[in-house]
Amino acid sequence: MRSAHTCALVMALCGCASSPPSQFYTLSAAAREVTPLARSEYAVVVGPATVPESVDRPQLVLRLSENRVTILEQARWAEPLASAIPEVIAGELARLLNSSRVMAYPQNPEGFDYQVLLQVLRFDSTLDDAATLEVVWTLRPSHGGEPAFGRMLVHERVDGAGYEALVAAHSRALRAVSAEIAATIRRRQDARILHS
């Protein structure tokens, strides 16, 4: 009788125990700096973006080896990566181009000079090691002309321990991609002015 009572008490306690609370993480653009440069008139819409199905989920996915990953139930993205990535790149382009006319999809691209389409091929997260990002991007001009294409592989070392440092490394990797896109936009605009 006593063992049955003890067993019931243990089961009740196990039922009351809750799992650890989830932690939520966001990608981020660099803070905008006060600059003496005049604002530009670059008008850009960023997105849509596609991401690999293996990481297209609320949970962070850690790469353990070439053929093994683990899904973290208590470490989650605050928004889908397919939305967060264009938001970060739009924020970076606004800063790099010093323009207030850079928006993220689903903003209608009509009325913008360029649309940036993103295909994320790799979004690998290795805890306490590195974030690896591979992105194919297309810069589509709305005023006619040939689109520009780019492909970039970034391996960003983690600066610190834990999930927050890993997410910060992904944000820095996106900044590197954004810098390449911004440079392409400037070259396109300079060539356009030269030939106008």
N, C-alpha and C positions, 0 to 999 in steps of 0.2 A: 504493500500500500504506500509506504514511504517512498519507494523508488518511482512509483507511478506519479506521485505528487511532485517529486523532484524533477522528473522528466517534463511534466506539464509546465512547471515553473520556468525551466530552461527554454522551452519552446515559446512561452509567452514573452520572455525577455528577448529572445532572438527576433520575434515578430515586432517588438517595439524598437529595436535597434534600427537606425536609419543609415543609409549609405552616405558617404561624405558629400558635402554640397558641391555642385558643379562650379567650376571657375570659367569665366568667359573672357575671350581674347579678341583683340581687334588689330588689324593692320593699320599703319598710320603713315601719313605724309610728313615730311619735315616741316617744322614751324616756319611760317612766312617771316621773312626779315624785312625791316624797314630799309628801303633802298632809294638812293637818290636818282636812279634811272627813271625815265619817263615810262608811263604805262604803255604797253603795246596794244595793238588792236587785233591780235591773233584770236580767232574764234574757232574753238575746237570742241568737238564732242567725242568722248572716249567710251568705246564699247559698241556692241556687246562683247563679252568675253566668254570663252569656253574653257573649262578646266577638266582635267582627267577625272573619269568616273570614280577612280579609287580614292580621291580626296574630296569629291563633291558630296560632302556630308557635314552635319553639324559638328561632329567630333574631330579633334586633331588626330592626324594619322602619322605615326612615327615609323620611319624606316629603320629596321633592325639589321637587315642585310640586303643583298641584291635581290633575294627572292622572298623576303619576309617583312611584313609590316604588322603593327599593332594599332588598334583603334582605342583611343582613350575616352572612356565614357564620362569622366569627370572634368575633362579639359575640352572646352567647346568654343567654336567660333560664335561671335555675337551676331554675325550676319553671314549669308552664303558667300563663299569665295568669289563666285561669279559676279556678285555685286560689289564686294569689297575691293577687288583688284582694280576695276575701272575707277572707283572712287579715289583710291590712293594715287593712281597714275594721273588722274585729272587734277588732283591737288598739287602734285609735283609739277605738272606742266604749267599750271597757273603761276606757281612760284618761279619756275625757270624762265618762263616767257614773260613774266611780270604782266599778266593779263587777267582781267576779271571775267573774261568771256570764254572760260574753259569749263565745261560741264561733263558730267558722267551720264552714260546711257541709263535709263530710257529717255533722256532728253531727245526730242525730235531733232535730227541732224539738219533739217531745213534751216537755212539762214546762217549756217556755220561754214567756215572756209575749209575745214578738214574734219574727217571722221577717222578715228583710230580704231581698227578692229584688232582684237587680241585673241590668240589661241595659245593657251598655256599647255605646253607639252609635258613639263615636269614641275612638280611642286613637292620636293622631297624634304622631309624634316628629320634631322638626326640630332637627338637630344644631346646637349653639351658638346656639340661638334660643329654642325654647319647646316645652313639652309641652301638648297640647290633649286634654282629656278631656271627653266628654259621657256622662252616665249617667242612665238612668231607673231609679228605685228605688220599690219597693212595701214599705210597712210593714204586715205582716199580723198583727193581734192574735190570739192563741190563745184569748182569753177572750170572743170575740164582738165585735161592732161592725164598723163599716166600716173597710176598710183606708185608709191614707193613701198618697198618691202624690207623687212629686217628680221633677223633671227639672232637671239642673244642667249647665251648660257652663262649664268652667274652662280658662282659658288661662294657664298658669304659665310665667313666664320662666325660662330656664336661668341658674343662678348659677355660671358657670364654663364651662370648655371640656371637650369629650370626652363619652364615653358615660356615665360615672358621674354627671356633673352632670345629664345629660338624664334618667337614671333617677330621680335625686333629685327632679327637678322633677315627675315623674309621682307620686312618693310624696306630695309636698306637695299636688298636685291632689286626690289621694284623701283627704287630711286635710280639705280644704275640703268635700268631699262628706260625709264622716263627721260634720263639725260640724253640717251641716244635718239629717242623720238623727237625731243625738243631741238636737238642739233639739226635733224633732218628737216623739221618745219622751218627753221631759220634759213637753211640753205635754199629750200623751195621758195620761200618768200623773197629772198634776196634775188634769186634768178628771175622770179616773176616781175619784180620791180625793174630789174635791168633790161628786160625785154619788152616792157610796156611802153 
